[in-house]
Amino acid sequence: MRIPAVLMRGGTSRALFFHAEDLPADEQLRDRFILAAYGSPDPGRRQVDGIGGATSSTSKVAVISDGRHLGVDVLYHFGQVSIDKPLIDRRGNCGNISSAVGPFAVDEGLVTATDPETIVRFLNVNTGKVIVAHVPTHEGRFSPAGDFHVPGVPRGGSPLRLEFLEPDGSVTGSLLPTGNPTDLLEVPGVGTVEVSLVDAANPLVFVRWDALGLTGQETPDEIDGNPSLLARIEAVRAHAGVLAGISPNASSASATSPSVPKMTFVGPPTRYTRTDGTEQAPEDHTIRASMMSMGRLHRTFALTGGICTAVATMIPGTIPHQVSLGDGNRVRVGHPAGVMPLEATVRRVGEAWTVPSVSAYRTARRLMDGHVLVPDQYLAQDVRPRISQQTQLDKEPITTEVSR
């Protein structure tokens, strides 16, 4: 099977972009094609037989279609493609990939460019939320070059402003899924953990660094290289997913909803070493945070996670509000690769909180376009990864992972 696709970078993530009309109408066949295109599932977590980059940030997919019948320019369906499981999680959104939707829509002719800036309104199908992208354009095309830098991206680009309109309740239907700013969560094998569950753009479960014996100085490799710690982190995340009403039980949360809610560690601003080896000063950020993504610590910080964190710092009683040193509607999230600035508008209406909008800046770039090729045999329903096969020359067993 041969299907047109565009590889886009959005913020610190990367995804294949497809036109919905080009993909198989049958949902199961479509998902088998996407999984095979990425080289998933790969028990070795390398995605060597596909275009996936072997990280959660580079194993994402976007499906785009006309949205004029719903009052927007385009519809955007996001998928988090599992690396080692036959799963595409569509329960949340990705803010980084969202930043590439506007440029894609302009370059594909889905909207008419109005230089020097083209406004693209799109609906994220996963969450039912509208996002407004302010896309820099030149001569009717997206203009990617510039000197705006996003931590975690080595080259600068043109600044893309994204407005996330009414992002509260994106998955659970409520800004505070439990109705409480904090809850005490009983987790077998871990104990009692204080958490804050907040749902804005994506649902996050916030805990203090020291709740799991961390200091905020740990590198991503130190956390990812500790299997017992990862197991405790996933246990807390899975049980929080049950408490938020996202999953019926902890086992289901781990098996079918690995991307939401996202586990996020927070604390007050502190001095720490960034992933590039440089020092991050405490005065440059208002909250120190790191988040988990598909079972591993995110090397930067998901934009939707930044949105939710910014909103949470403005709700009295939440853990982010307790530890943040922010003032007003501007929040600077200190994450492993640097600082993410955001602006959030949060209002109290009676006993409830509302979030009219959250703004952030990203960069994006079209990396390549062409066709994705997947052998038809890979699309059979009984595909199983194998770990041994005989060579045609000597018939001696070898240990390669192949798909049939």
C-alpha positions as CSV (number, residue, x, y, z in Angstrom):
1,M,0.0,0.0,0.0
2,R,1.3,3.4,-1.0
3,I,-0.2,6.6,0.6
4,P,0.9,10.3,0.3
5,A,2.2,11.8,3.5
6,V,4.1,14.8,4.8
7,L,6.7,14.6,7.6
8,M,6.3,17.6,9.8
9,R,8.2,18.9,12.8
10,G,6.0,20.8,15.3
11,G,7.8,22.2,18.3
12,T,9.9,19.4,19.8
13,S,7.8,16.6,18.2
14,R,7.6,15.0,14.8
15,A,4.7,13.3,12.9
16,L,3.5,12.0,9.6
17,F,0.6,14.1,8.3
18,F,-2.0,12.4,6.2
19,H,-5.1,13.7,4.4
20,A,-8.0,11.7,5.8
21,E,-9.3,11.0,2.3
22,D,-6.0,9.2,1.4
23,L,-6.2,6.7,4.2
24,P,-8.2,3.5,4.2
25,A,-11.9,4.0,5.2
26,D,-11.8,0.9,7.4
27,E,-10.5,2.0,10.8
28,Q,-8.7,-1.3,11.6
29,L,-6.9,-1.4,8.2
30,R,-6.0,2.3,8.6
31,D,-4.4,1.6,12.1
32,R,-2.5,-1.4,10.8
33,F,-1.1,0.8,8.0
34,I,0.0,3.5,10.4
35,L,1.5,1.1,12.9
36,A,3.5,-0.6,10.1
37,A,4.5,2.7,8.7
38,Y,6.1,3.6,12.0
39,G,7.7,0.2,12.6
40,S,5.4,-0.6,15.5
41,P,5.0,-2.7,17.5
42,D,8.8,-3.2,18.0
43,P,9.6,-5.1,21.3
44,G,13.1,-3.7,21.0
45,R,11.7,-0.2,20.9
46,R,13.8,0.9,17.9
47,Q,11.2,1.1,15.2
48,V,13.9,0.1,12.8
49,D,11.4,-1.2,10.2
50,G,9.6,2.1,9.9
51,I,9.9,5.9,10.1
52,G,9.4,6.1,13.9
53,G,12.2,7.7,15.8
54,A,12.0,5.3,18.8
55,T,10.8,8.1,21.2
56,S,7.3,9.1,22.1
57,S,8.1,12.6,20.6
58,T,8.8,11.2,17.2
59,S,6.1,8.5,17.1
60,K,3.0,10.6,16.4
61,V,0.5,10.9,13.6
62,A,-1.9,13.6,12.4
63,V,-4.9,13.1,10.1
64,I,-6.3,16.3,8.5
65,S,-9.6,16.9,6.8
66,D,-11.9,19.8,5.7
67,G,-13.6,21.4,8.7
68,R,-15.8,24.1,7.0
69,H,-19.0,22.2,7.8
70,L,-18.2,22.6,11.5
71,G,-17.2,26.3,11.2
72,V,-13.5,25.8,11.2
73,D,-10.9,25.6,8.5
74,V,-9.7,22.0,9.1
75,L,-10.2,19.0,11.4
76,Y,-7.1,17.6,13.1
77,H,-7.1,14.0,14.5
78,F,-4.0,13.3,16.6
79,G,-2.6,9.8,17.4
80,Q,0.2,8.8,19.8
81,V,1.7,5.7,18.1
82,S,3.0,3.2,20.6
83,I,6.5,2.0,20.0
84,D,6.2,-1.5,21.5
85,K,2.5,-2.2,21.4
86,P,-0.1,-2.4,18.6
87,L,-1.8,0.7,19.9
88,I,-2.6,4.2,18.7
89,D,-3.8,6.3,21.6
90,R,-6.2,9.1,20.6
91,R,-7.5,10.1,24.0
92,G,-5.7,13.4,24.1
93,N,-3.9,16.0,22.0
94,C,-0.3,17.1,21.3
95,G,0.4,20.8,21.5
96,N,3.6,20.5,19.6
97,I,2.1,18.7,16.7
98,S,-0.8,21.2,16.8
99,S,1.7,23.8,15.9
100,A,2.3,22.1,12.6
101,V,-1.3,21.9,11.6
102,G,-1.6,25.5,10.4
103,P,1.6,25.4,8.3
104,F,0.4,22.1,6.8
105,A,-3.0,23.5,6.0
106,V,-1.5,26.6,4.3
107,D,1.0,24.6,2.2
108,E,-1.6,22.0,1.2
109,G,-4.0,24.7,0.0
110,L,-6.6,23.9,2.6
111,V,-6.7,27.6,3.5
112,T,-5.9,30.7,1.5
113,A,-2.8,32.5,2.7
114,T,-3.0,36.2,3.7
115,D,0.6,37.4,3.9
116,P,2.4,38.2,6.2
117,E,0.2,36.2,8.6
118,T,-2.5,33.6,8.0
119,I,-5.0,32.7,10.7
120,V,-6.0,29.0,10.7
121,R,-8.8,27.8,12.9
122,F,-8.8,24.1,13.5
123,L,-10.7,21.6,15.7
124,N,-8.8,18.9,17.5
125,V,-11.2,16.0,17.0
126,N,-9.7,14.1,20.1
127,T,-10.8,16.8,22.6
128,G,-13.4,18.8,20.7
129,K,-11.4,22.0,21.3
130,V,-10.7,24.8,18.8
131,I,-7.1,26.1,18.4
132,V,-6.2,29.2,16.5
133,A,-2.8,29.3,14.7
134,H,-1.2,32.5,13.6
135,V,1.0,31.3,10.8
136,P,3.8,33.4,9.3
137,T,3.5,33.3,5.5
138,H,5.3,34.7,2.4
139,E,4.0,34.5,-1.1
140,G,1.2,32.2,-0.2
141,R,3.4,29.7,1.7
142,F,4.4,29.0,5.2
143,S,7.6,30.9,6.1
144,P,9.5,28.6,8.5
145,A,12.8,30.5,8.8
146,G,13.5,32.8,11.8
147,D,15.4,33.4,15.0
148,F,12.8,32.3,17.5
149,H,14.2,29.4,19.6
150,V,12.3,26.6,21.3
151,P,14.3,24.7,23.9
152,G,15.0,21.2,22.5
153,V,15.1,22.3,18.9
154,P,18.7,23.1,17.7
155,R,17.7,25.6,15.0
156,G,15.6,28.8,15.3
157,G,12.4,29.3,13.3
158,S,9.6,31.8,12.7
159,P,7.3,32.2,15.8
160,L,3.9,30.5,15.5
161,R,1.4,31.8,18.1
162,L,-1.2,29.3,19.2
163,E,-4.3,30.2,21.0
164,F,-6.0,27.2,22.8
165,L,-9.6,28.3,23.2
166,E,-11.5,26.9,26.3
167,P,-9.1,24.0,26.8
168,D,-10.6,23.0,30.1
169,G,-12.2,19.6,30.3
170,S,-10.5,18.4,27.1
171,V,-10.8,14.6,28.0
172,T,-12.7,14.3,31.2
173,G,-15.2,17.1,30.6
174,S,-14.1,19.0,33.8
175,L,-11.1,21.2,34.7
176,L,-10.9,19.5,38.0
177,P,-12.0,15.9,37.3
178,T,-12.5,15.0,40.9
179,G,-13.9,18.4,41.9
180,N,-10.9,18.8,44.3
181,P,-7.7,20.8,43.9
182,T,-5.9,17.9,45.7
183,D,-6.7,14.3,46.5
184,L,-5.0,11.5,48.5
185,L,-4.4,8.5,46.2
186,E,-3.9,5.0,47.7
187,V,-1.6,3.1,45.4
188,P,-0.8,-0.5,46.2
189,G,3.0,-1.0,46.6
190,V,3.6,2.7,46.8
191,G,1.4,4.1,49.6
192,T,-0.6,7.3,49.9
193,V,0.3,10.0,47.4
194,E,-1.1,13.5,47.3
195,V,-2.0,14.4,43.7
196,S,-3.7,17.2,41.8
197,L,-5.7,16.2,38.8
198,V,-6.2,19.0,36.3
199,D,-7.6,18.7,32.7
200,A,-6.7,21.6,30.4
201,A,-5.6,20.7,26.8
202,N,-4.6,17.3,28.2
203,P,-5.3,15.8,31.7
204,L,-2.2,15.8,34.0
205,V,-1.7,14.3,37.4
206,F,0.7,16.5,39.4
207,V,2.8,15.3,42.3
208,R,5.7,16.9,44.2
209,W,9.1,15.6,43.3
210,D,9.7,14.2,46.8
211,A,6.5,12.2,46.7
212,L,8.4,9.5,44.9
213,G,11.8,10.2,46.4
214,L,13.0,12.6,43.7
215,T,14.7,16.0,44.0
216,G,14.2,17.6,40.7
217,Q,17.9,17.3,39.9
218,E,17.6,13.9,38.2
219,T,18.3,13.7,34.5
220,P,15.9,11.9,32.1
221,D,18.4,9.0,31.7
222,E,18.6,8.6,35.5
223,I,14.8,8.2,35.8
224,D,14.4,6.1,32.6
225,G,17.2,3.8,33.8
226,N,15.5,2.9,37.1
227,P,12.9,0.2,36.4
228,S,11.6,0.0,39.9
229,L,11.0,3.8,39.9
230,L,9.3,3.7,36.5
231,A,7.0,0.9,37.9
232,R,6.0,3.1,40.9
233,I,5.5,6.1,38.6
234,E,3.2,4.1,36.3
235,A,1.3,2.7,39.3
236,V,0.5,6.2,40.5
237,R,-0.4,7.4,37.0
238,A,-2.6,4.4,36.3
239,H,-4.5,4.8,39.6
240,A,-4.9,8.5,39.0
241,G,-6.4,7.7,35.6
242,V,-9.1,5.6,37.4
243,L,-9.7,8.4,39.9
244,A,-10.1,10.9,37.0
245,G,-12.7,8.6,35.4
246,I,-10.5,8.0,32.3
247,S,-10.0,4.3,32.8
248,P,-12.1,1.7,34.6
249,N,-9.2,0.1,36.4
250,A,-5.4,0.5,36.8
251,S,-4.6,-2.4,34.4
252,S,-6.7,-0.9,31.7
253,A,-5.1,2.5,32.2
254,S,-1.7,1.0,31.5
255,A,-2.8,-1.1,28.6
256,T,-5.1,1.2,26.7
257,S,-4.5,4.7,27.9
258,P,-0.7,5.1,28.3
259,S,-0.7,8.7,27.2
260,V,-3.4,10.2,29.5
261,P,-3.3,11.3,32.2
262,K,0.3,12.4,32.0
263,M,2.4,12.1,35.2
264,T,4.0,15.4,36.0
265,F,6.5,16.2,38.8
266,V,6.5,19.8,40.1
267,G,8.4,21.9,42.6
268,P,9.5,25.5,43.2
269,P,12.1,27.1,40.9
270,T,15.5,25.6,41.5
271,R,19.0,25.5,39.9
272,Y,19.4,22.4,37.7
273,T,21.4,21.1,34.8
274,R,19.5,21.1,31.4
275,T,19.8,18.2,28.9
276,D,22.4,20.2,26.9
277,G,24.7,20.3,30.0
278,T,24.2,24.0,30.7
279,E,22.8,25.4,34.0
280,Q,19.2,26.6,34.4
281,A,19.0,29.5,36.8
282,P,16.0,29.5,39.3
283,E,15.1,33.2,38.5
284,D,14.3,32.3,34.9
285,H,11.3,30.1,35.7
286,T,8.3,30.2,38.0
287,I,7.9,26.4,38.4
288,R,10.2,23.5,38.0
289,A,8.4,20.6,36.2
290,S,9.1,17.4,34.3
291,M,6.5,15.0,32.8
292,M,6.3,11.4,31.7
293,S,5.4,10.5,28.2
294,M,4.5,6.9,27.2
295,G,6.5,5.5,30.2
296,R,9.6,7.6,29.7
297,L,10.6,11.1,31.0
298,H,9.9,13.7,28.3
299,R,13.2,15.2,27.2
300,T,11.5,18.6,27.0
301,F,7.9,19.4,27.9
302,A,4.8,18.7,25.9
303,L,3.0,22.0,25.0
304,T,-0.4,20.6,26.2
305,G,1.4,19.8,29.4
306,G,2.7,23.3,29.6
307,I,-0.9,24.6,29.1
308,C,-2.3,22.4,31.8
309,T,0.6,23.3,34.2
310,A,0.1,27.0,33.6
311,V,-3.6,26.8,34.3
312,A,-3.1,24.6,37.4
313,T,-0.7,27.2,38.9
314,M,-3.6,29.7,38.9
315,I,-6.1,27.5,40.8
316,P,-5.7,27.9,44.5
317,G,-5.1,24.7,46.4
318,T,-3.5,22.7,43.6
319,I,0.0,21.4,44.1
320,P,1.3,23.5,41.2
321,H,-0.3,26.6,42.8
322,Q,1.4,25.7,46.1
323,V,4.9,25.4,44.6
324,S,4.8,28.0,41.9
325,L,6.4,31.5,42.4
326,G,4.5,32.9,39.4
327,D,2.5,36.2,39.5
328,G,-0.3,37.2,37.1
329,N,-1.2,35.3,34.0
330,R,2.4,34.6,32.8
331,V,4.0,31.3,33.7
332,R,7.5,30.0,32.9
333,V,7.8,26.3,33.1
334,G,11.4,25.1,33.8
335,H,11.7,21.7,32.1
336,P,14.7,19.4,31.2
337,A,15.6,21.3,28.1
338,G,15.0,24.9,29.2
339,V,12.0,27.2,29.9
340,M,8.6,27.3,28.3
341,P,6.7,30.7,28.6
342,L,2.9,30.7,28.5
343,E,0.1,33.1,29.1
344,A,-3.2,31.8,30.6
345,T,-6.5,33.4,31.3
346,V,-8.3,31.7,34.2
347,R,-11.5,33.0,35.7
348,R,-13.7,32.0,38.6
349,V,-17.4,31.9,37.9
350,G,-19.3,31.2,41.0
351,E,-17.9,28.0,42.4
352,A,-16.3,26.9,39.1
353,W,-13.2,27.8,37.2
354,T,-13.1,28.6,33.5
355,V,-10.2,28.9,31.1
356,P,-11.1,31.2,28.1
357,S,-7.7,30.8,26.5
358,V,-4.0,29.9,26.8
359,S,-1.4,31.2,24.4
360,A,2.1,29.8,23.6
361,Y,4.7,30.1,20.8
362,R,6.2,27.2,18.9
363,T,8.2,26.7,15.6
364,A,7.5,24.2,12.9
365,R,9.0,22.9,9.6
366,R,8.0,20.7,6.7
367,L,10.7,18.1,6.6
368,M,9.8,16.0,3.6
369,D,6.9,14.8,1.5
370,G,6.2,11.8,-0.7
371,H,4.6,8.4,-0.1
372,V,4.7,6.0,2.8
373,L,5.1,2.4,1.6
374,V,3.9,-0.7,3.5
375,P,3.8,-4.2,2.0
376,D,0.3,-5.5,1.7
377,Q,1.3,-8.6,3.6
378,Y,2.0,-6.4,6.7
379,L,-1.6,-5.4,6.8
380,A,-3.0,-8.8,7.5
381,Q,-5.0,-9.1,10.8
382,D,-2.8,-11.9,12.1
383,V,0.5,-10.0,12.0
384,R,2.8,-11.2,14.8
385,P,6.3,-10.0,15.5
386,R,8.8,-12.9,15.4
387,I,12.2,-13.1,17.1
388,S,13.8,-15.9,15.2
389,Q,14.2,-16.9,11.6
390,Q,16.6,-19.1,9.5
391,T,18.8,-17.6,6.9
392,Q,18.6,-18.9,3.3
393,L,22.3,-19.6,3.3
394,D,23.1,-21.8,6.3
395,K,19.7,-22.3,8.0
396,E,21.2,-21.3,11.3
397,P,18.9,-19.6,13.7
398,I,19.4,-15.8,14.1
399,T,17.7,-13.4,16.5
400,T,16.1,-10.7,14.4
401,E,12.7,-9.2,14.8
402,V,10.6,-9.3,11.7
403,S,7.0,-8.7,10.7
404,R,5.0,-10.8,8.3
